[in-house]
Amino acid sequence: MNNRHGHHQHYSKEQLTVNDLSQTLKQLWHYLVKKRIQLFMVFLFTIVTTVVSIVGTRLNGIIIDQYISSDRLRMLTIICSIMVGMYLFSSIFNWLQNHFMVLISQDTSASIRHDIFSSMQRLPLTYFDHHPSGDLMSRMTNDVDNINTALMQTFIQLFTGIITVIGMLIAMLIVSPMLTVVVLVASLGTYVFSRAIARATQSSFIHQQEELGVLNSEIEETLSGKKTIQLFERTDQILSDFKATNQRYVDHAYRAQFFSGTMGPLNNMVNNLAYAAITIIGAIAIIKGYSGITVGVIFSFLIYLRDFNGPIRNMLDLINTLQLSIASAERVFEVVNATPEPDEEQLPPTASIKGEVVLKHVSFGYEPGVNILKDLSITAKPGETVAIVGPTGAGKTTTINLLTKLYPLNAGTITIDGINIDQIRRQDLRRNIAIVQQEPFLFSMTVKENILLGRPNATDADVVTAAKAANADSFIRLLPQGYDTPLTDGAQNLSQGQRQLLSIARAFIAQTPLLILDEATSSIDTKTELDIQEATTQLMQDKTSFVIAHRLSTIQNADQIIVVNHGEIVERGTHENLLAANGFYAALYNSQFSNLQS
C-alpha cells in the first residue's frame, strides 16, 4: 500500500511546461516520415479532392449565371452530369485518403508503443524508483491512444484543412478580391484570439495528463492491495484519497477543455458575421452595377467561404485534442528518450564463471549523499556459502542488487574471478546467477513455463527434477493440469509457500555457478522449510552461494556469516565463532531462539 512518493505525487515545475514543442513535433515527424509514400498519397488525394471541390463550386456559379437564367437546358444537363462524375471521383479519392491515413496512424502508434515498451525494458531500476508504475502504464496506454487519435483524426483534418484553406483562398481571390478582404480580416481576428487561448490552455492539458498518471497509480495500487485495505478497514480513507485525486484531474481537464472549447463558438459567430457582410456587400455591388459581381459569383463565393471556414472551424475544435496529443507525445518521448542502462556491447563476452566473488570497500546509496552501504568488503571463494544477516534495513538486499548489477556502485569494486563486474556484460553475469527473491514473481503462463525461465532450453525431465528438488512436484501434480496448469494474476490461485517453491525450482533448474537466496524461506512454513533445506544444501554444492536470511537457524552451516548493521559489517565468522563472541549476532540468534521457545 505504500508508494515511495505517496499517492499525491506531483511533478516539478519544469515538467509541467512544454519543454520543447518543436523537438516533440520533430520526433513525432520522425515516425511519420517512415510512411512517406502513404503520406504522399494522402497529400495527392487531398489536392485532387480540393481541386474538384473548387471547380465544382465555380461550375455552380456559372450554371446560375449562364444556364439557368438563359434557360439553356441541354448545356445545363451536360454540366450537371460532369459535376456528378467529378463528385463521385472525389468521393473515391476521399475514401482512399482516409484508408491511407488509418494505416499511417495505426502503424505509427504501433511503432511508438514498441519503442516505449522497448525503452522500459532497457531502463535502469533507478528510473522506476522515481516513476510509479501506474504513471508509466498511463503513458503506454492512454498517452499512446491520444497520439493515435490525433494522427487518425486531428492530423488528417489539419493536413487536409490547410490544403483546403489555401485552395479556397486562391479561388476566392480569383472570384472576388474585394470580398476576400472581408474574409481575411475576420479570419485574422479569430487566429489571434485562438492562439492566445491555445497558449493559456497548454499547461492545463499537461497537468491533466500528469494527474491521469497519478490517478492510474492509485487505482493500480489499491486494486493490488485490496485485501490489505479491507483487513485494515482503510476503505473510507482510500475513497477519500481517490476522490481528491479524481477532483484534481477533473479540475485540470475542465479548465483545459472549457477554455479551448470557446474557440469553436467564437469562430461560428465570426463566420456568420462574414456571411452577412458578404451577402450585404454583394447585394449592394449588384444593385450598383459593379462589374464582376453577379448572383452566381456571390453564390460561388459563399460556398468557397463555407469550405474555407469549415476546415478552420474543425481545426479550432481540434485544438484541445491536438494540445492533449502533444502533451501525451511529450510524456511518451520522455520515456523513449530516457537514458538506458549503459551499452556493454564493446565488452568481451565471458564464457564461464568459476565463482570467486570479492567486494572491496563498497559504498552505495539510492539517493545522492545518503549511503546505505559503507565500506563493505566480502570475499567468497568458489563453492563457499556466505550468509548475510542483520536487522531490517541493514543493507542485505542492497548488497545483492549491486552484485547482480541492478544498480551501479558509488564507490569500491566488485570482482568475479578477478574481473571487475563493470567489465562483464550484464547478460553474461546474470546468466551465471540464479536468484530466489523474498517476494516470488510468477508470470501468467503455465507452471512448466515459469520454471523454464531459469533455463529455457531445459527438458521436461529437467523441469520435473528441479520441482522435486524444491519439493514442489507433489503439489504441482495435484493441480488441474499438472505442469501445464496456467497461472493467472500473479499465481494468486497458489499459496504464498507454493509460489516460493516454484521460484526455488526455477533457480534449481538454472544450474549456475552462483546462487542467491534472498530470504527465500521467509514466506514458507516450518515443515516446508525443513523439506527444502536438504535439497538446498545439495543445490549449493560446488556453487558460490549468498544467503540472506531472517531465520538464523537456516544458515548455521554457512562457511562464513557476515553481520551487517546500518550498512556496515559489524561481525564476521562461522556460526559457532559468532555465538562464542557473544556479540551482535549472538544477540540476534538468542532473541529468535527465545521467541521460538516462548
C-alpha positions in Angstrom: 0.0 0.0 0.0 3.0 2.2 0.2 4.4 4.2 -2.6 7.8 5.8 -2.2 6.4 9.1 -3.4 3.0 8.8 -1.9 -0.4 8.9 -3.5 -0.3 12.6 -4.4 2.9 12.7 -6.4 3.4 15.9 -8.3 6.0 16.8 -10.8 8.5 19.6 -11.0 7.6 22.9 -12.5 9.9 22.2 -15.4 7.9 19.0 -16.3 4.7 20.9 -16.3 5.5 23.1 -19.3 6.1 22.2 -22.9 9.8 21.8 -22.7 10.5 21.9 -26.4 7.4 21.8 -28.6 9.5 21.8 -31.8 11.5 18.8 -30.5 8.4 16.9 -29.7 6.9 17.6 -33.1 10.2 16.8 -34.8 10.3 13.4 -33.0 6.7 12.7 -34.0 7.5 13.6 -37.6 10.5 11.1 -37.4 7.9 8.3 -37.0 5.6 9.7 -39.7 8.3 10.2 -42.3 8.8 6.4 -42.4 5.4 6.3 -44.1 6.4 8.9 -46.7 4.8 7.0 -49.6 1.5 6.8 -47.8 1.8 10.4 -46.8 2.4 11.4 -50.4 -0.7 9.5 -51.5 -2.7 11.3 -48.8 -1.3 14.7 -50.0 -2.1 13.8 -53.6 -5.6 12.7 -52.9 -6.2 15.8 -50.8 -5.1 18.1 -53.6 -7.4 16.2 -56.1 -10.4 16.4 -53.8 -9.7 20.1 -53.1 -9.4 21.0 -56.8 -12.6 19.0 -57.6 -14.4 21.0 -54.9 -13.1 24.3 -56.2 -14.0 23.6 -59.8 -17.4 22.1 -58.8 -18.3 25.2 -56.8 -17.3 27.5 -59.6 -19.4 25.5 -62.0 -22.4 26.0 -59.7 -22.0 29.8 -60.1 -21.6 29.5 -63.8 -24.8 27.4 -64.0 -26.7 30.1 -62.2 -25.4 32.9 -64.3 -25.3 31.3 -67.8 -27.6 28.4 -68.0 -30.5 28.7 -65.5 -31.2 32.3 -66.2 -31.0 31.8 -70.0 -32.9 28.5 -70.0 -30.1 26.5 -71.7 -31.4 23.1 -70.6 -29.1 20.9 -72.8 -25.9 22.5 -71.6 -27.3 22.5 -68.0 -27.7 18.7 -68.3 -24.2 18.3 -69.6 -22.6 20.4 -66.9 -24.6 18.8 -64.1 -23.5 15.3 -65.4 -19.9 16.4 -65.4 -20.3 17.7 -61.8 -21.8 14.3 -60.7 -18.9 12.5 -62.2 -16.4 14.9 -60.6 -18.0 14.5 -57.1 -18.2 10.7 -57.5 -14.5 10.7 -58.4 -13.7 13.0 -55.4 -15.6 10.6 -53.0 -13.4 7.7 -54.2 -10.3 9.7 -53.6 -11.6 10.8 -50.2 -12.1 7.2 -49.2 -8.6 6.3 -50.3 -7.2 9.3 -48.4 -8.9 8.1 -45.2 -7.7 4.5 -45.8 -4.1 5.5 -46.1 -4.4 7.8 -43.0 -5.7 4.9 -40.9 -2.8 2.8 -42.0 -0.3 5.6 -41.1 -1.8 6.3 -37.7 -2.0 2.6 -36.7 1.5 1.7 -37.9 2.9 4.9 -36.3 1.2 4.2 -33.0 2.4 0.6 -33.1 6.0 1.9 -33.6 5.7 4.4 -30.7 4.2 1.7 -28.5 7.0 -0.7 -29.3 9.7 2.0 -28.7 8.3 3.0 -25.3 8.0 -0.7 -24.2 11.5 -1.4 -25.5 12.8 1.6 -23.7 11.2 0.4 -20.4 13.0 -2.9 -20.8 16.4 -1.2 -21.0 15.9 1.5 -18.3 17.8 1.1 -15.1 15.9 0.3 -11.8 16.7 3.8 -10.6 14.3 5.2 -13.2 11.4 3.0 -11.9 12.3 4.1 -8.3 11.2 7.6 -9.3 8.3 6.8 -11.7 5.2 5.0 -10.4 4.2 2.0 -12.5 0.6 3.4 -12.8 2.0 6.6 -14.5 4.2 4.5 -16.8 1.2 2.4 -17.7 -0.8 5.6 -18.4 1.9 6.7 -20.8 2.0 3.3 -22.5 -1.8 3.2 -23.0 -3.7 6.5 -22.6 -1.0 8.7 -24.0 -0.2 6.5 -27.0 -4.0 6.3 -27.6 -4.1 10.1 -27.6 -1.4 10.2 -30.2 -3.2 7.6 -32.3 -6.4 9.7 -32.1 -4.5 12.8 -33.1 -2.9 11.0 -36.1 -6.2 9.4 -37.2 -8.5 12.4 -36.7 -6.6 15.6 -35.9 -3.7 15.2 -38.3 -5.7 14.3 -41.3 -8.1 17.2 -40.7 -5.3 19.6 -40.1 -3.4 18.3 -43.1 -6.4 18.4 -45.5 -7.7 21.5 -43.8 -4.5 23.5 -44.6 -4.6 22.5 -48.2 -8.3 23.2 -48.5 -7.9 26.6 -46.9 -5.1 27.6 -49.3 -7.1 26.3 -52.3 -10.3 28.1 -51.3 -8.4 31.3 -50.5 -6.9 31.2 -54.1 -10.3 30.5 -55.5 -11.9 33.4 -53.6 -9.2 35.8 -54.7 -9.8 34.8 -58.3 -13.6 35.2 -57.9 -13.6 38.5 -56.0 -10.5 40.1 -54.3 -12.8 42.7 -52.7 -14.9 40.1 -50.9 -11.8 38.1 -49.9 -10.5 41.1 -47.9 -13.6 40.9 -45.7 -12.9 37.2 -45.1 -9.2 37.7 -44.3 -9.9 40.4 -41.7 -12.4 38.2 -39.9 -10.0 35.2 -40.0 -7.1 37.3 -38.7 -9.1 38.2 -35.6 -10.1 34.6 -35.0 -6.5 33.5 -35.4 -5.1 36.0 -32.8 -7.7 35.1 -30.2 -7.3 31.3 -30.8 -3.6 31.5 -30.4 -3.9 33.3 -27.1 -6.4 30.6 -25.9 -4.1 27.8 -27.0 -1.1 29.2 -25.1 -3.2 29.6 -22.0 -4.6 26.1 -22.0 -1.5 24.1 -22.9 -0.3 23.8 -19.3 -3.7 22.6 -18.2 -3.6 19.8 -20.8 -0.2 18.7 -19.5 -1.5 18.9 -15.9 -4.5 16.8 -17.0 -2.3 14.0 -18.3 0.1 14.1 -15.3 -2.9 13.8 -12.9 -4.2 10.9 -15.0 -0.9 9.1 -14.4 -1.3 9.7 -10.6 -4.9 8.5 -10.8 -3.9 5.3 -12.6 -1.1 4.7 -10.0 -3.7 5.0 -7.2 -6.1 2.6 -9.0 -3.4 0.0 -9.6 -2.1 0.2 -6.0 -5.5 -0.1 -4.4 -6.5 -3.0 -6.6 -3.3 -4.8 -5.8 -3.7 -4.1 -2.1 -7.5 -4.6 -1.9 -7.1 -7.4 0.7 -4.9 -5.3 2.9 -7.3 -2.3 2.6 -10.2 -4.4 3.8 -8.4 -6.1 6.6 -7.2 -2.7 8.0 -10.5 -1.0 7.4 -9.0 1.7 5.2 -11.7 1.8 2.6 -13.0 5.2 3.6 -9.6 6.7 3.6 -8.8 5.2 0.2 -12.1 6.5 -1.2 -11.3 10.0 0.2 -7.8 10.0 -1.3 -9.2 8.8 -4.7 -11.9 11.5 -4.6 -9.3 14.2 -4.1 -7.1 12.9 -6.9 -10.0 12.4 -9.2 -11.2 16.0 -8.5 -7.7 17.4 -9.3 -7.9 15.6 -12.6 -11.4 16.9 -13.3 -10.4 20.5 -12.4 -7.4 20.5 -14.9 -9.5 18.7 -17.6 -12.3 21.3 -17.1 -10.0 24.3 -17.4 -8.3 22.9 -20.4 -11.4 21.9 -22.3 -13.6 24.7 -21.3 -11.3 27.5 -22.5 -10.3 25.6 -25.6 -14.0 25.0 -26.3 -14.7 28.7 -26.5 -12.8 28.9 -29.9 -15.5 26.9 -31.8 -18.4 29.2 -30.8 -16.3 32.3 -31.4 -15.4 31.1 -34.9 -19.0 30.3 -35.7 -20.1 33.8 -34.6 -17.3 35.4 -36.8 -18.3 33.2 -39.8 -22.0 34.2 -39.5 -21.0 37.9 -39.5 -18.8 37.3 -42.5 -21.6 35.6 -44.4 -23.9 38.5 -43.6 -21.3 41.1 -44.6 -20.6 39.3 -47.9 -24.3 39.0 -48.7 -24.9 42.7 -48.0 -21.8 43.9 -49.8 -22.5 41.6 -52.8 -26.1 42.7 -53.0 -25.1 46.4 -52.9 -22.5 45.7 -55.6 -25.1 44.0 -57.9 -27.6 46.8 -57.4 -25.0 49.5 -58.1 -23.9 47.6 -61.1 -20.2 46.9 -60.2 -18.6 44.7 -62.9 -17.6 41.2 -62.0 -20.2 40.7 -59.2 -23.1 38.5 -60.1 -25.6 36.3 -58.3 -23.5 33.3 -59.4 -20.3 34.9 -58.1 -21.9 35.6 -54.7 -23.3 32.0 -54.7 -19.8 30.5 -55.5 -18.1 32.8 -53.1 -20.4 31.9 -50.2 -19.7 28.2 -50.9 -16.0 28.9 -51.0 -16.3 30.8 -47.7 -18.1 27.8 -46.2 -15.4 25.4 -47.5 -12.7 27.9 -46.3 -14.2 28.3 -42.8 -15.2 24.6 -42.4 -11.6 23.4 -42.0 -10.7 26.4 -39.8 -13.6 25.6 -37.6 -12.6 21.9 -37.4 -9.0 22.8 -36.7 -10.1 25.2 -33.9 -12.4 22.5 -32.4 -9.5 20.0 -32.6 -7.0 22.3 -30.8 -7.8 20.7 -27.5 -7.3 17.3 -29.0 -4.1 18.5 -30.6 -2.8 20.0 -27.4 -3.7 16.9 -25.5 -1.8 14.7 -28.0 1.2 17.0 -27.9 1.3 16.7 -24.1 0.9 13.0 -24.4 3.6 12.8 -27.1 6.0 14.7 -24.8 5.2 12.3 -21.9 5.8 9.3 -24.2 9.0 10.6 -25.6 10.3 11.3 -22.1 10.3 7.6 -21.6 11.5 6.8 -25.1 14.4 9.2 -24.7 15.3 8.3 -21.1 18.9 7.2 -20.7 19.0 3.3 -20.8 21.5 1.1 -18.9 25.0 1.6 -20.4 25.6 -0.3 -23.6 28.0 -3.1 -23.0 28.4 -4.5 -26.5 32.0 -3.3 -26.5 32.9 -5.6 -23.6 34.3 -9.1 -24.4 32.0 -12.0 -23.8 32.5 -14.0 -20.6 32.5 -17.7 -21.4 32.3 -19.2 -17.9 32.4 -18.2 -14.3 34.0 -20.2 -11.5 32.5 -18.2 -8.7 35.1 -16.3 -6.7 33.4 -13.1 -5.6 35.2 -10.2 -4.0 33.5 -7.0 -2.7 36.2 -4.4 -1.8 35.4 -1.1 0.0 31.9 -1.0 -1.5 29.7 2.0 -0.7 26.3 2.8 -2.1 23.2 4.9 -1.6 19.9 5.1 -3.6 19.8 8.8 -3.1 22.9 11.1 -3.5 24.7 11.8 -0.3 22.8 9.1 1.7 24.8 5.8 1.8 23.1 2.6 2.8 26.3 0.5 2.5 29.5 1.9 3.9 33.0 0.4 3.1 31.7 -3.1 2.7 34.3 -5.8 2.0 33.5 -9.5 1.5 35.4 -12.4 -0.1 33.6 -15.6 -1.2 35.7 -18.4 -2.7 34.3 -20.8 -5.3 31.9 -23.2 -3.7 31.6 -21.3 -0.4 28.3 -20.3 1.2 28.2 -16.8 2.6 25.3 -15.7 4.7 24.5 -12.1 5.2 22.4 -11.3 8.2 21.2 -8.2 10.1 18.1 -6.3 11.1 15.7 -4.9 8.5 17.1 -2.1 6.5 20.7 -3.0 7.3 21.6 -3.3 3.6 21.5 -7.0 2.9 19.3 -7.0 -0.2 21.1 -3.9 -1.5 24.3 -5.9 -1.5 22.7 -8.4 -3.8 21.3 -5.7 -6.0 24.9 -4.4 -6.5 26.3 -7.9 -7.1 23.7 -8.5 -9.9 24.4 -5.0 -11.5 20.8 -3.8 -10.9 22.4 -0.6 -9.5 25.8 0.9 -10.2 28.4 1.3 -7.5 29.0 4.6 -5.9 32.5 3.6 -4.6 34.6 0.4 -4.3 34.8 -2.6 -6.6 33.1 -6.0 -7.1 35.1 -8.7 -8.9 34.2 -12.2 -10.1 37.1 -14.5 -10.8 39.3 -11.4 -10.6 37.3 -9.5 -13.3 35.6 -6.2 -12.3 31.8 -6.7 -12.9 31.9 -3.4 -14.8 33.9 -5.4 -17.4 31.3 -8.2 -17.5 28.3 -8.0 -19.7 25.0 -7.9 -17.7 23.6 -10.8 -19.7 26.7 -12.9 -19.1 26.7 -12.1 -15.4 23.0 -12.8 -14.8 23.1 -15.9 -16.9 25.6 -17.3 -14.3 23.5 -16.3 -11.3 20.3 -17.9 -10.0 18.3 -15.9 -7.5 15.3 -16.7 -5.4 13.7 -13.4 -4.2 11.8 -12.8 -1.0 8.7 -12.0 -2.9 8.4 -14.5 -5.8 7.1 -13.3 -9.1 5.4 -15.7 -11.4 4.1 -14.8 -14.9 0.8 -15.5 -16.4 2.0 -18.7 -18.1 2.0 -22.4 -17.2 3.8 -23.9 -14.2 6.3 -25.5 -16.5 7.0 -22.3 -18.4 7.6 -20.4 -15.2 10.2 -23.0 -14.1 11.8 -22.9 -17.6 12.5 -19.2 -17.2 15.6 -20.4 -15.2 16.9 -22.3 -18.3 14.7 -22.1 -21.4 16.4 -25.0 -23.2 15.9 -27.5 -20.4 13.9 -30.6 -21.0 10.6 -31.7 -19.4 12.6 -34.2 -17.3 14.8 -31.4 -16.1 11.7 -29.5 -15.0 10.4 -32.4 -13.0 13.8 -33.0 -11.4 14.0 -29.3 -10.4 10.5 -29.4 -9.0 11.2 -32.5 -7.0 14.4 -30.9 -5.6 12.3 -28.0 -4.4 9.6 -30.3 -3.0 7.2 -28.7 -5.5 6.4 -31.8 -7.6 3.8 -33.2 -5.2 1.6 -30.2 -5.2 2.1 -29.5 -8.9 0.7 -32.9 -9.8 -2.4 -32.1 -7.8 -3.2 -29.0 -9.9 -5.9 -29.4 -12.6 -3.5 -29.7 -15.5 -0.3 -30.6 -13.5 2.8 -28.9 -15.0 0.6 -27.4 -17.8 -1.7 -25.6 -15.4 -1.9 -21.9 -16.4 -1.1 -19.4 -13.6 -3.0 -16.1 -13.7 -3.0 -12.8 -11.8 0.4 -13.4 -10.3 -0.4 -17.0 -9.4 -3.0 -16.0 -6.8 -4.5 -19.5 -7.1 -1.4 -20.8 -5.3 -0.4 -20.3 -1.7 2.5 -18.0 -0.9 4.6 -21.0 0.0 3.7 -22.8 -3.2 4.7 -19.7 -5.2 8.0 -19.6 -3.4 8.7 -23.2 -4.1 8.1 -22.7 -7.8 10.5 -19.8 -7.6 13.1 -22.0 -6.0 12.5 -24.7 -8.6 13.3 -22.1 -11.2 16.6 -21.4 -9.5 17.3 -25.1 -9.3 16.9 -25.7 -13.0 19.2 -22.8 -13.9 22.4 -24.8 -12.9 24.5 -21.7 -12.4 27.8 -21.3 -10.6 26.4 -18.5 -8.4 23.3 -18.8 -6.3 21.5 -16.1 -4.3 18.8 -16.9 -1.8 17.3 -13.5 -0.7 15.3 -14.5 2.3 13.9 -17.3 0.2 12.3 -19.2 3.1 10.8 -16.2 4.8 7.3 -17.0 3.4 7.4 -20.7 3.8 6.1 -22.7 6.8 8.4 -24.6 9.0 7.6 -28.0 7.6 8.2 -26.9 4.0 11.4 -25.1 5.1 12.7 -28.3 6.6 11.8 -30.2 3.4 13.8 -27.9 1.2 16.8 -27.5 3.4 18.2 -30.8 2.4 17.6 -30.1 -1.3 19.1 -26.6 -0.9 22.2 -28.0 0.7 22.6 -30.3 -2.3 22.0 -27.5 -4.7 24.6 -25.3 -3.1 27.3 -27.9 -3.6 30.1 -26.6 -5.8 28.4 -23.3 -6.1 29.2 -19.9 -4.6 26.1 -19.1 -2.6 24.9 -15.9 -0.9 22.1 -16.4 1.6 20.1 -13.7 3.2 18.0 -15.0 6.0 15.9 -13.7 8.8 15.7 -17.2 10.3 19.3 -17.6 11.6 18.7 -21.3 12.1 18.8 -21.8 8.3 22.4 -20.5 7.9 24.2 -22.3 10.7 26.3 -24.4 8.2 27.4 -21.4 6.2 31.2 -21.1 5.6 31.1 -17.5 6.8 28.4 -15.3 8.2 28.6 -11.6 7.5 26.7 -9.5 10.1 25.6 -6.1 8.8 24.1 -3.2 10.7 23.4 0.3 9.4 25.2 -0.6 6.2 28.5 -1.7 7.9 29.9 -5.1 8.7 30.0 -5.4 12.5 30.9 -9.0 12.7 32.0 -11.9 10.5 32.8 -15.6 11.1 31.2 -19.0 11.5 28.1 -19.7 13.4 30.0 -21.2 16.3 32.6 -18.4 16.4 30.0 -15.7 16.4 28.0 -17.3 19.2 31.2 -17.6 21.2 31.9 -13.9 20.7 28.6 -13.1 22.3 28.2 -10.0 20.2 25.6 -8.6 17.8 25.0 -12.0 16.0 24.6 -13.8 19.3 22.0 -11.3 20.5 20.0 -11.7 17.2 20.2 -15.5 17.4 19.3 -15.7 21.1 16.3 -13.4 20.6 15.0 -15.6 17.8 15.6 -18.8 19.9 13.8 -17.3 22.9 10.9 -16.3 20.7 10.6 -19.8 19.4 10.8 -21.2 23.0 8.0 -18.8 24.2 
